[in-house]
Amino acid sequence: MVALKVEADAKKKRQKRHMRNAVLLTVGAVGLIAVAAIAPNAVRLLETTGINARLRYQTKTVLGRLKQDGEIEFVERDGKSYARLTKKGRRTLALHREKLRLQEPRRKRWDKRYRLIIFDVPEKRKRVRERIRREFQEAGFLRIQDSAWIYPHDCEAFIALLKAELHIGRDVLYVVIESIEGDARIRKHFNLPPK
């Protein structure tokens, strides 16, 4: 039964993240949107991604969290409440869009270079370290050691946005390399042509 609870908790966290991203995308796409219009649009966006969003009231909770996190702000116009992205919200949205771009199936040719991302975040910022790992995993990177991840295509924009979002500029190194010893496992993982 414990395993079922773990899976349920993980699913709930994923759904919250998806709802949060859908609301950010909805507000970001329009620029300034009436709060009453956000719920149906966000739910519609979630449905297109295959996520079951049965509870529309969840959007209101997400709006509150986004405001609390400083990613959206509410403005009053003609007696109606509107939501718009803040500077922080635009950065978060840019990071999310870049991650979605990395998750797309690769259509361009591989340039035979790997992108190695190495990070060293102090123990006192453990939550940041965990977020970095989650972001890399969701974007499709391969973990080759504890704090070393690899990706076969240009992902510099994603790394720059992630560094800005988490305030970790010097803690993360982005390296472009042409050869890795014993890279058969990496090539297989990313469906790259063999040597």
Backbone as ProteinMPNN parsed JSONL, in Angstrom:
{"seq_chain_A": "MVALKVEADAKKKRQKRHMRNAVLLTVGAVGLIAVAAIAPNAVRLLETTGINARLRYQTKTVLGRLKQDGEIEFVERDGKSYARLTKKGRRTLALHREKLRLQEPRRKRWDKRYRLIIFDVPEKRKRVRERIRREFQEAGFLRIQDSAWIYPHDCEAFIALLKAELHIGRDVLYVVIESIEGDARIRKHFNLPPK", "coords_chain_A": {"N_chain_A": [[0.804, -1.193, 0.0], [2.035, 1.199, 0.618], [3.601, 1.799, -1.62], [1.62, 2.439, -3.465], [0.706, 4.852, -2.442], [2.963, 6.454, -2.761], [3.184, 6.552, -5.558], [0.729, 7.812, -6.117], [1.104, 10.284, -4.849], [3.252, 11.287, -6.371], [2.01, 11.48, -8.856], [0.071, 13.423, -8.315], [1.691, 15.659, -7.79], [2.857, 15.97, -10.327], [0.568, 16.581, -11.849], [-0.154, 19.03, -10.691], [2.06, 20.585, -11.469], [1.701, 20.489, -14.246], [-0.758, 21.802, -14.498], [-0.074, 24.305, -13.491], [1.839, 25.112, -15.397], [0.185, 25.173, -17.641], [-1.553, 27.271, -17.009], [0.292, 29.377, -16.892], [1.172, 29.337, -19.588], [-1.254, 29.991, -20.838], [-1.828, 32.597, -19.852], [0.515, 33.827, -20.72], [0.306, 33.561, -23.492], [-1.744, 35.268, -24.218], [-1.211, 37.647, -22.923], [-2.622, 39.728, -21.384], [-5.222, 38.732, -19.523], [-8.622, 38.126, -18.731], [-9.471, 37.095, -15.482], [-11.62, 35.358, -15.147], [-11.659, 34.065, -17.577], [-9.472, 32.439, -17.647], [-9.602, 29.831, -16.469], [-11.287, 28.095, -18.222], [-9.694, 28.194, -20.564], [-7.161, 27.274, -19.735], [-7.822, 24.681, -18.905], [-8.666, 23.632, -21.348], [-6.229, 23.708, -22.746], [-4.767, 21.878, -21.219], [-6.233, 19.567, -21.767], [-5.581, 19.144, -24.434], [-3.03, 18.232, -24.176], [-3.41, 15.789, -23.16], [-3.883, 15.479, -20.471], [-5.872, 14.79, -17.719], [-8.049, 17.054, -16.575], [-10.148, 17.38, -14.402], [-11.087, 19.06, -12.427], [-12.046, 22.245, -12.326], [-11.817, 24.267, -10.467], [-9.316, 24.103, -9.517], [-7.686, 25.713, -10.987], [-8.02, 28.262, -9.927], [-6.697, 28.049, -7.486], [-4.125, 27.612, -8.429], [-3.654, 30.068, -9.674], [-3.529, 31.702, -7.406], [-1.201, 30.67, -6.198], [0.695, 31.267, -8.195], [0.618, 34.045, -8.13], [1.48, 34.461, -5.509], [4.056, 33.479, -5.753], [5.093, 35.436, -7.296], [4.902, 35.42, -10.067], [2.724, 36.077, -11.603], [0.551, 38.928, -11.83], [-2.27, 40.717, -10.636], [-4.505, 42.939, -12.185], [-6.814, 45.641, -12.16], [-9.406, 46.556, -14.334], [-11.935, 48.442, -15.635], [-13.699, 47.445, -13.701], [-13.227, 44.726, -13.759], [-11.176, 41.869, -13.061], [-7.918, 41.189, -14.105], [-5.27, 39.047, -15.211], [-1.745, 39.08, -15.54], [1.54, 38.329, -16.756], [4.455, 38.662, -14.748], [7.822, 39.976, -14.727], [9.383, 37.902, -13.686], [7.601, 35.798, -14.14], [7.574, 35.742, -16.944], [10.19, 34.886, -17.407], [10.078, 32.322, -16.238], [8.173, 31.149, -17.908], [9.55, 31.25, -20.347], [11.617, 29.456, -19.793], [10.121, 27.103, -19.474], [9.033, 26.82, -22.063], [11.374, 26.452, -23.543], [12.241, 24.044, -22.469], [10.189, 22.388, -23.379], [10.77, 22.54, -26.089], [13.182, 21.141, -26.185], [12.258, 18.618, -25.56], [10.916, 17.818, -27.81], [10.686, 15.547, -30.555], [13.71, 14.799, -32.153], [14.536, 16.319, -35.156], [16.53, 17.356, -36.559], [19.871, 16.885, -37.813], [22.399, 15.208, -35.963], [25.197, 16.855, -34.659], [27.484, 15.543, -33.952], [28.529, 16.184, -31.499], [28.602, 16.357, -27.978], [26.741, 17.743, -25.276], [27.789, 18.551, -22.223], [26.767, 18.922, -18.983], [27.698, 20.112, -15.959], [27.282, 20.333, -12.518], [27.673, 21.911, -9.312], [26.264, 22.307, -6.599], [25.967, 23.725, -3.434], [25.374, 21.928, -0.309], [23.624, 23.287, 1.383], [21.802, 24.329, -0.35], [20.051, 22.338, -1.183], [17.445, 21.879, -2.193], [17.472, 23.316, -4.558], [19.354, 21.867, -5.977], [17.958, 19.439, -6.273], [15.86, 20.357, -7.85], [17.222, 21.084, -10.181], [18.07, 18.565, -11.091], [15.559, 17.372, -11.54], [14.54, 19.06, -13.576], [16.426, 18.578, -15.629], [15.985, 15.846, -16.062], [13.29, 15.853, -16.908], [13.561, 17.296, -19.255], [14.899, 15.548, -20.854], [17.589, 14.895, -20.636], [20.517, 12.86, -20.032], [21.665, 11.252, -17.204], [24.939, 10.889, -16.27], [26.747, 10.809, -14.227], [26.629, 11.636, -10.692], [26.391, 14.54, -10.58], [26.612, 15.191, -13.231], [25.419, 15.596, -16.413], [24.195, 14.764, -19.67], [23.586, 15.748, -23.078], [22.704, 15.474, -26.505], [22.336, 17.597, -28.285], [22.262, 21.144, -29.071], [21.687, 22.968, -26.202], [22.055, 25.262, -24.892], [20.537, 27.629, -24.495], [18.456, 26.74, -22.841], [19.925, 25.983, -20.553], [21.021, 28.469, -19.818], [18.663, 29.882, -19.187], [17.75, 28.309, -17.063], [19.824, 28.667, -15.216], [19.472, 31.416, -14.684], [16.887, 31.413, -13.624], [17.198, 29.901, -11.259], [19.259, 31.166, -9.989], [22.045, 30.347, -10.16], [24.483, 30.761, -11.449], [27.444, 30.416, -11.389], [27.638, 27.879, -10.452], [27.085, 25.98, -12.326], [28.328, 24.338, -15.147], [28.62, 24.485, -18.65], [29.494, 22.472, -21.237], [30.875, 21.762, -24.397], [31.618, 18.899, -26.095], [33.535, 16.637, -28.127], [34.071, 13.965, -28.037], [33.562, 11.033, -26.124], [34.708, 8.63, -23.918], [33.75, 5.308, -24.328], [31.027, 5.666, -25.318], [28.819, 4.238, -26.199], [26.526, 3.528, -24.744], [25.375, 6.023, -24.337], [24.877, 6.854, -26.957], [23.0, 4.912, -27.659], [20.927, 5.476, -25.869], [20.023, 8.005, -26.767], [19.3, 7.402, -29.328], [21.248, 7.701, -31.367], [23.383, 7.566, -34.259], [25.536, 4.705, -34.59], [29.141, 4.47, -34.017]], "CA_chain_A": [[0.0, 0.0, 0.0], [2.904, 2.365, 0.657], [3.987, 2.094, -2.999], [0.494, 3.097, -4.105], [0.688, 6.229, -1.958], [4.088, 7.146, -3.391], [2.781, 6.81, -6.951], [-0.36, 8.794, -6.102], [1.703, 11.58, -4.519], [4.03, 11.737, -7.534], [1.048, 11.86, -9.9], [-0.554, 14.678, -7.898], [2.686, 16.718, -8.012], [2.954, 16.167, -11.778], [-0.634, 17.267, -12.304], [-0.054, 20.429, -10.246], [3.036, 21.242, -12.341], [1.09, 20.647, -15.563], [-1.781, 22.846, -14.393], [0.656, 25.561, -13.32], [2.413, 25.467, -16.692], [-0.915, 25.51, -18.555], [-2.019, 28.62, -16.671], [1.342, 30.297, -17.35], [1.1, 29.398, -21.048], [-2.478, 30.7, -21.209], [-1.632, 34.027, -19.578], [1.605, 34.284, -21.587], [-0.121, 33.618, -24.897], [-2.65, 36.396, -24.423], [-0.589, 38.859, -22.392], [-3.483, 40.203, -20.307], [-6.431, 37.908, -19.696], [-9.581, 38.202, -17.636], [-9.321, 35.958, -14.588], [-12.725, 34.425, -15.404], [-11.402, 33.339, -18.821], [-8.285, 31.589, -17.529], [-9.937, 28.439, -16.163], [-11.631, 27.277, -19.388], [-8.576, 28.12, -21.512], [-6.121, 26.409, -19.181], [-8.32, 23.307, -18.95], [-8.632, 23.227, -22.758], [-4.819, 23.464, -23.063], [-4.392, 20.623, -20.581], [-6.875, 18.461, -22.471], [-4.85, 18.88, -25.676], [-1.811, 17.508, -23.843], [-3.78, 14.469, -22.664], [-3.955, 15.457, -19.019], [-7.256, 14.878, -17.272], [-8.213, 18.182, -15.657], [-11.565, 17.332, -14.068], [-11.48, 20.063, -11.442], [-11.753, 23.6, -12.799], [-11.482, 25.152, -9.352], [-7.878, 23.987, -9.279], [-7.069, 26.857, -11.646], [-8.025, 29.396, -8.998], [-5.618, 27.786, -6.536], [-2.875, 27.812, -9.164], [-3.494, 31.522, -9.817], [-3.069, 32.211, -6.109], [0.213, 30.299, -6.0], [1.516, 32.027, -9.143], [0.711, 35.415, -7.597], [2.326, 34.386, -4.311], [5.434, 33.277, -6.214], [5.516, 36.626, -8.033], [4.976, 35.145, -11.506], [1.646, 36.842, -12.231], [-0.034, 39.973, -11.003], [-3.644, 41.029, -10.999], [-4.789, 44.363, -12.404], [-8.242, 45.932, -12.299], [-9.779, 47.428, -15.44], [-13.384, 48.487, -15.858], [-14.387, 46.606, -12.727], [-12.887, 43.31, -13.94], [-9.83, 41.492, -12.652], [-7.127, 40.578, -15.168], [-3.964, 38.508, -14.809], [-0.675, 39.214, -16.521], [2.825, 37.82, -16.288], [5.48, 39.587, -14.284], [9.128, 39.675, -15.337], [9.731, 36.555, -13.226], [6.708, 34.879, -14.841], [8.047, 35.613, -18.334], [11.39, 34.036, -17.353], [9.625, 30.958, -15.975], [7.514, 30.684, -19.121], [10.595, 31.023, -21.347], [12.281, 28.207, -19.404], [9.203, 26.0, -19.776], [8.962, 26.668, -23.52], [12.653, 25.898, -24.005], [12.234, 22.634, -22.077], [9.304, 21.714, -24.335], [11.499, 22.449, -27.358], [14.16, 20.059, -26.054], [11.545, 17.345, -25.492], [10.398, 17.472, -29.131], [11.52, 14.564, -31.261], [14.776, 15.426, -32.94], [14.396, 16.241, -36.609], [17.762, 17.796, -37.206], [21.004, 15.961, -37.716], [23.297, 15.341, -34.83], [26.469, 17.464, -35.079], [28.545, 14.695, -33.39], [29.05, 16.832, -30.287], [27.78, 16.195, -26.788], [26.701, 18.871, -24.347], [27.966, 18.039, -20.877], [26.424, 19.924, -17.983], [28.222, 19.707, -14.661], [26.908, 21.318, -11.503], [28.156, 21.71, -7.954], [25.432, 23.179, -5.759], [26.243, 23.397, -2.025], [24.373, 21.174, 0.445], [22.618, 24.188, 1.964], [20.811, 24.609, -1.395], [19.652, 20.994, -1.622], [16.215, 21.961, -2.987], [17.867, 23.778, -5.884], [20.0, 20.713, -6.607], [16.898, 18.513, -6.655], [15.107, 20.956, -8.962], [18.069, 20.972, -11.373], [17.986, 17.175, -11.544], [14.214, 17.143, -12.088], [14.44, 19.783, -14.848], [17.223, 17.845, -16.61], [15.308, 14.589, -16.372], [12.092, 16.158, -17.687], [13.956, 17.795, -20.57], [15.422, 14.442, -21.648], [19.022, 14.714, -20.455], [20.94, 11.577, -19.475], [22.567, 11.393, -16.053], [26.069, 9.972, -16.414], [27.281, 10.731, -12.867], [25.75, 12.369, -9.785], [26.15, 15.926, -10.983], [27.03, 15.343, -14.627], [24.343, 15.215, -17.321], [24.618, 14.919, -21.062], [22.54, 15.92, -24.085], [23.431, 15.476, -27.774], [22.033, 18.752, -29.133], [22.42, 22.464, -28.457], [20.723, 23.258, -25.136], [22.632, 26.39, -24.166], [19.485, 28.561, -24.091], [17.781, 26.132, -21.694], [20.822, 26.065, -19.393], [21.092, 29.88, -19.422], [17.398, 30.219, -18.526], [17.714, 27.596, -15.791], [20.749, 29.375, -14.33], [18.841, 32.674, -14.278], [15.717, 31.095, -12.792], [17.605, 29.357, -9.961], [20.382, 31.976, -9.468], [23.141, 29.393, -9.958], [25.405, 31.003, -12.544], [28.795, 29.831, -11.299], [27.556, 26.501, -9.975], [26.781, 25.095, -13.442], [29.209, 24.484, -16.306], [28.101, 23.957, -19.916], [30.678, 22.109, -22.002], [30.641, 21.08, -25.669], [32.725, 17.959, -26.296], [33.418, 15.876, -29.36], [34.288, 12.537, -27.853], [33.471, 10.508, -24.764], [35.123, 7.24, -23.847], [32.67, 4.349, -24.106], [29.757, 6.384, -25.448], [27.784, 3.392, -26.82], [25.315, 3.64, -23.924], [24.806, 7.357, -24.586], [24.336, 6.816, -28.321], [21.804, 4.074, -27.639], [19.894, 6.207, -25.144], [19.494, 9.107, -27.586], [19.07, 6.896, -30.688], [22.234, 8.31, -32.252], [24.032, 6.545, -35.095], [26.757, 4.117, -33.991], [30.417, 4.944, -34.585]], "C_chain_A": [[0.857, 1.271, 0.0], [3.301, 2.783, -0.757], [2.863, 2.811, -3.732], [0.416, 4.557, -3.687], [1.805, 7.049, -2.603], [3.735, 7.51, -4.831], [1.698, 7.881, -7.014], [0.18, 10.191, -5.8], [2.49, 12.147, -5.698], [3.101, 12.203, -8.65], [0.407, 13.204, -9.575], [0.406, 15.86, -8.124], [2.834, 17.037, -9.497], [1.758, 16.943, -12.303], [-0.62, 18.735, -11.898], [0.913, 21.2, -11.132], [2.438, 21.498, -13.717], [0.049, 21.761, -15.544], [-1.117, 24.216, -14.291], [1.221, 26.037, -14.665], [1.336, 25.85, -17.695], [-1.441, 26.913, -18.276], [-0.986, 29.648, -17.125], [1.304, 30.453, -18.87], [-0.127, 30.183, -21.512], [-2.313, 32.197, -21.015], [-0.555, 34.584, -20.502], [1.196, 34.437, -23.034], [-0.952, 34.859, -25.18], [-2.031, 37.709, -23.957], [-1.345, 39.383, -21.196], [-4.81, 39.495, -20.503], [-7.321, 38.053, -18.472], [-9.471, 36.939, -16.801], [-10.412, 34.928, -14.852], [-12.482, 33.588, -16.655], [-10.246, 32.354, -18.711], [-8.657, 30.128, -17.348], [-10.319, 27.642, -17.4], [-10.479, 27.126, -20.376], [-7.472, 27.202, -21.011], [-6.556, 24.95, -19.237], [-8.284, 22.787, -20.383], [-7.196, 22.893, -23.172], [-4.36, 22.144, -22.454], [-4.999, 19.427, -21.308], [-6.148, 18.131, -23.765], [-3.556, 18.126, -25.407], [-2.115, 16.142, -23.238], [-3.876, 14.369, -21.161], [-5.41, 15.638, -18.608], [-7.376, 15.973, -16.222], [-9.684, 18.291, -15.275], [-11.974, 18.508, -13.199], [-11.065, 21.469, -11.887], [-11.35, 24.534, -11.664], [-9.998, 25.129, -9.04], [-7.139, 25.181, -9.896], [-6.974, 28.045, -10.712], [-6.898, 29.261, -7.973], [-4.262, 28.043, -7.196], [-2.613, 29.307, -9.338], [-2.976, 32.137, -8.523], [-1.608, 31.902, -5.857], [1.128, 31.078, -6.935], [1.681, 33.468, -8.673], [1.641, 35.438, -6.396], [3.795, 34.227, -4.69], [5.961, 34.462, -7.022], [5.602, 36.423, -9.538], [3.82, 35.769, -12.289], [1.235, 37.942, -11.276], [-1.44, 40.232, -11.514], [-3.786, 42.536, -11.154], [-6.301, 44.508, -12.593], [-8.442, 46.891, -13.462], [-11.276, 47.322, -15.651], [-14.135, 47.525, -14.937], [-14.116, 45.116, -12.86], [-11.443, 43.08, -13.525], [-9.133, 40.753, -13.794], [-5.809, 40.075, -14.587], [-2.966, 38.767, -15.924], [0.631, 38.727, -15.891], [3.7, 38.957, -15.778], [6.778, 39.24, -15.014], [9.561, 38.253, -14.954], [8.88, 35.511, -13.946], [7.128, 34.668, -16.288], [9.298, 34.747, -18.402], [11.005, 32.569, -17.157], [8.983, 30.358, -17.219], [8.544, 30.396, -20.216], [11.336, 29.715, -21.057], [11.4, 27.006, -19.762], [9.124, 25.757, -21.285], [10.238, 26.051, -24.079], [12.744, 24.414, -23.65], [11.335, 21.837, -23.019], [9.989, 21.534, -25.684], [12.513, 21.306, -27.317], [13.485, 18.696, -26.054], [10.992, 16.91, -26.845], [11.292, 16.42, -29.776], [12.517, 15.287, -32.167], [14.534, 15.236, -34.426], [15.679, 16.685, -37.311], [18.887, 16.792, -36.964], [21.847, 16.27, -36.494], [24.638, 15.867, -35.328], [27.689, 16.738, -34.51], [29.267, 15.347, -32.213], [28.067, 16.584, -29.148], [27.828, 17.484, -25.988], [26.72, 18.27, -22.943], [27.673, 19.168, -19.903], [26.832, 19.368, -16.633], [27.788, 20.765, -13.655], [27.42, 20.907, -10.136], [27.428, 22.717, -7.074], [25.652, 22.772, -4.309], [25.075, 22.702, -1.338], [23.276, 22.078, 1.005], [21.544, 24.589, 0.94], [20.324, 23.302, -2.029], [18.406, 21.027, -2.509], [16.515, 22.41, -4.417], [18.501, 22.633, -6.66], [18.957, 19.708, -7.091], [16.09, 19.046, -7.831], [15.912, 20.86, -10.265], [17.951, 19.561, -11.943], [16.624, 16.879, -12.167], [14.056, 17.815, -13.448], [15.215, 19.052, -15.948], [16.512, 16.567, -17.037], [14.083, 14.843, -17.245], [12.432, 16.628, -19.095], [14.57, 16.704, -21.444], [16.925, 14.25, -21.572], [19.3, 13.334, -19.869], [21.937, 11.841, -18.354], [23.702, 10.388, -16.204], [26.864, 9.836, -15.114], [26.39, 11.601, -11.999], [25.41, 13.775, -10.27], [26.638, 16.203, -12.395], [25.947, 14.755, -15.528], [24.774, 15.502, -18.739], [23.394, 15.02, -21.97], [23.239, 16.049, -25.43], [23.202, 16.697, -28.673], [22.208, 20.046, -28.351], [21.31, 22.707, -27.432], [21.194, 24.442, -24.302], [21.571, 27.369, -23.681], [18.748, 28.034, -22.859], [18.636, 26.271, -20.438], [20.92, 27.512, -18.899], [19.824, 30.306, -18.688], [17.297, 29.552, -17.159], [18.639, 28.268, -14.769], [20.121, 30.671, -13.808], [17.685, 32.415, -13.323], [16.129, 30.698, -11.38], [18.758, 30.123, -9.314], [21.598, 31.098, -9.149], [24.23, 29.548, -11.023], [26.727, 30.273, -12.476], [28.782, 28.358, -10.89], [27.336, 25.491, -11.101], [27.729, 25.391, -14.602], [28.579, 23.799, -17.514], [29.304, 23.717, -20.812], [30.254, 21.404, -23.294], [31.86, 20.203, -25.924], [32.465, 17.111, -27.531], [33.554, 14.376, -29.168], [34.182, 12.186, -26.374], [33.862, 9.044, -24.823], [33.902, 6.351, -23.563], [31.281, 4.964, -24.222], [28.634, 5.561, -26.078], [26.463, 3.492, -26.069], [24.605, 4.967, -24.184], [24.166, 7.388, -25.966], [23.028, 6.009, -28.367], [20.646, 4.831, -26.978], [19.227, 7.279, -26.003], [19.212, 8.687, -29.039], [19.978, 7.594, -31.716], [22.888, 7.214, -33.09], [25.28, 5.986, -34.42], [27.997, 4.659, -34.674], [30.746, 4.228, -35.856]], "O_chain_A": [[0.453, 2.296, -0.55], [3.338, 3.974, -1.067], [3.126, 3.701, -4.54], [0.088, 5.414, -4.507], [1.602, 8.212, -2.949], [3.961, 8.638, -5.268], [1.747, 8.762, -7.872], [-0.236, 11.169, -6.422], [2.408, 13.34, -5.991], [3.373, 13.204, -9.312], [0.222, 14.034, -10.465], [-0.006, 16.923, -8.588], [2.926, 18.2, -9.89], [1.914, 17.86, -13.11], [-1.031, 19.595, -12.677], [0.634, 22.338, -11.51], [2.628, 22.567, -14.297], [-0.017, 22.569, -16.47], [-1.551, 25.172, -14.933], [1.098, 27.208, -15.024], [1.541, 26.747, -18.512], [-1.742, 27.66, -19.207], [-1.35, 30.682, -17.685], [1.394, 31.568, -19.383], [-0.047, 30.951, -22.47], [-2.624, 32.98, -21.913], [-0.694, 35.695, -21.013], [1.676, 35.331, -23.73], [-0.869, 35.432, -26.266], [-2.298, 38.764, -24.533], [-0.787, 39.479, -20.103], [-5.45, 39.647, -21.543], [-6.848, 38.096, -17.337], [-9.386, 35.836, -17.343], [-10.145, 33.728, -14.785], [-13.047, 32.502, -16.781], [-10.062, 31.518, -19.596], [-8.083, 29.264, -18.011], [-9.729, 26.586, -17.629], [-10.3, 26.059, -20.963], [-6.907, 26.432, -21.788], [-5.757, 24.076, -19.575], [-7.917, 21.636, -20.616], [-6.969, 21.905, -23.87], [-3.644, 21.377, -23.098], [-4.351, 18.39, -21.449], [-6.096, 16.967, -24.162], [-3.033, 17.454, -26.297], [-1.201, 15.416, -22.847], [-3.945, 13.263, -20.624], [-6.094, 16.538, -19.097], [-6.865, 15.836, -15.111], [-10.391, 19.177, -15.755], [-13.136, 18.914, -13.243], [-9.889, 21.831, -11.83], [-10.613, 25.495, -11.887], [-9.481, 26.028, -8.377], [-6.099, 25.606, -9.392], [-5.969, 28.756, -10.702], [-6.232, 30.24, -7.637], [-3.365, 28.624, -6.585], [-1.482, 29.764, -9.171], [-2.09, 32.991, -8.544], [-0.859, 32.747, -5.368], [2.21, 31.506, -6.532], [2.759, 34.046, -8.804], [2.488, 36.323, -6.274], [4.675, 34.776, -4.027], [7.135, 34.493, -7.39], [6.299, 37.172, -10.222], [3.924, 35.966, -13.499], [1.528, 37.899, -10.081], [-1.749, 39.992, -12.681], [-3.254, 43.309, -10.357], [-6.968, 43.615, -13.116], [-7.752, 47.903, -13.575], [-11.812, 46.228, -15.826], [-15.092, 46.873, -15.354], [-14.717, 44.318, -12.142], [-10.6, 43.972, -13.623], [-9.684, 39.817, -14.373], [-5.302, 40.611, -13.601], [-3.301, 38.684, -17.105], [0.794, 38.718, -14.671], [3.681, 40.066, -16.312], [6.814, 38.314, -15.823], [10.046, 37.498, -15.796], [9.386, 34.454, -14.321], [7.052, 33.553, -16.804], [9.461, 33.963, -19.337], [11.54, 31.685, -17.825], [9.219, 29.195, -17.546], [8.421, 29.404, -20.933], [11.643, 28.956, -21.977], [11.891, 26.01, -20.293], [9.147, 24.61, -21.731], [10.185, 25.221, -24.987], [13.262, 23.616, -24.432], [11.687, 20.725, -23.414], [9.817, 20.51, -26.344], [12.682, 20.587, -28.302], [14.079, 17.715, -26.503], [10.633, 15.745, -27.012], [12.505, 16.406, -29.566], [12.183, 16.257, -32.848], [14.348, 14.113, -34.894], [15.88, 16.423, -38.496], [18.844, 15.977, -36.042], [21.984, 17.415, -36.063], [25.161, 15.369, -36.325], [28.804, 17.255, -34.576], [30.447, 15.096, -31.966], [26.852, 16.602, -29.344], [28.816, 18.218, -26.015], [25.79, 17.574, -22.535], [28.265, 20.244, -19.992], [26.38, 18.302, -16.215], [27.916, 21.961, -13.915], [27.578, 19.723, -9.839], [27.908, 23.825, -6.838], [25.536, 21.591, -3.981], [23.922, 22.869, -1.738], [22.119, 21.666, 1.089], [20.5, 25.124, 1.313], [20.206, 23.19, -3.25], [18.324, 20.274, -3.48], [15.888, 21.942, -5.367], [18.227, 22.446, -7.845], [19.065, 19.186, -8.201], [15.681, 18.283, -8.707], [15.35, 20.588, -11.326], [17.753, 19.389, -13.146], [16.541, 16.215, -13.2], [13.504, 17.219, -14.373], [14.724, 18.92, -17.07], [16.446, 16.246, -18.224], [13.86, 14.125, -18.22], [11.67, 16.383, -20.03], [14.746, 16.905, -22.645], [17.486, 13.505, -22.376], [18.414, 12.715, -19.279], [22.921, 12.558, -18.533], [23.466, 9.181, -16.26], [27.576, 8.85, -14.925], [25.478, 12.246, -12.516], [24.236, 14.136, -10.351], [27.032, 17.325, -12.713], [25.604, 13.578, -15.424], [25.611, 16.37, -18.986], [22.33, 14.469, -21.685], [24.29, 16.685, -25.498], [23.828, 16.803, -29.727], [22.29, 20.038, -27.122], [20.127, 22.655, -27.77], [20.787, 24.606, -23.152], [21.681, 27.892, -22.572], [18.451, 28.796, -21.939], [18.128, 26.636, -19.378], [20.904, 27.754, -17.693], [19.896, 31.011, -17.681], [16.812, 30.159, -16.204], [18.28, 28.417, -13.601], [20.231, 30.982, -12.622], [17.525, 33.122, -12.327], [15.491, 31.105, -10.409], [19.191, 29.776, -8.216], [22.11, 31.103, -8.029], [24.827, 28.559, -11.447], [27.094, 29.576, -13.422], [29.803, 27.676, -10.976], [27.392, 24.283, -10.868], [27.91, 26.545, -14.99], [28.072, 22.681, -17.417], [30.052, 24.647, -21.114], [29.37, 20.547, -23.275], [32.99, 20.689, -25.965], [31.319, 16.898, -27.925], [33.188, 13.6, -30.052], [34.64, 12.923, -25.501], [33.392, 8.305, -25.689], [33.121, 6.632, -22.654], [30.452, 4.803, -23.327], [27.602, 6.118, -26.455], [25.399, 3.536, -26.686], [23.376, 5.02, -24.244], [23.052, 7.885, -26.132], [22.074, 6.397, -29.041], [19.522, 4.819, -27.479], [18.007, 7.44, -25.968], [18.919, 9.536, -29.88], [19.528, 8.015, -32.782], [22.938, 6.058, -32.669], [26.003, 6.722, -33.749], [27.926, 5.231, -35.761], [31.779, 4.499, -36.468]]}, "name": "protein", "num_of_chains": 1, "seq": "MVALKVEADAKKKRQKRHMRNAVLLTVGAVGLIAVAAIAPNAVRLLETTGINARLRYQTKTVLGRLKQDGEIEFVERDGKSYARLTKKGRRTLALHREKLRLQEPRRKRWDKRYRLIIFDVPEKRKRVRERIRREFQEAGFLRIQDSAWIYPHDCEAFIALLKAELHIGRDVLYVVIESIEGDARIRKHFNLPPK"}
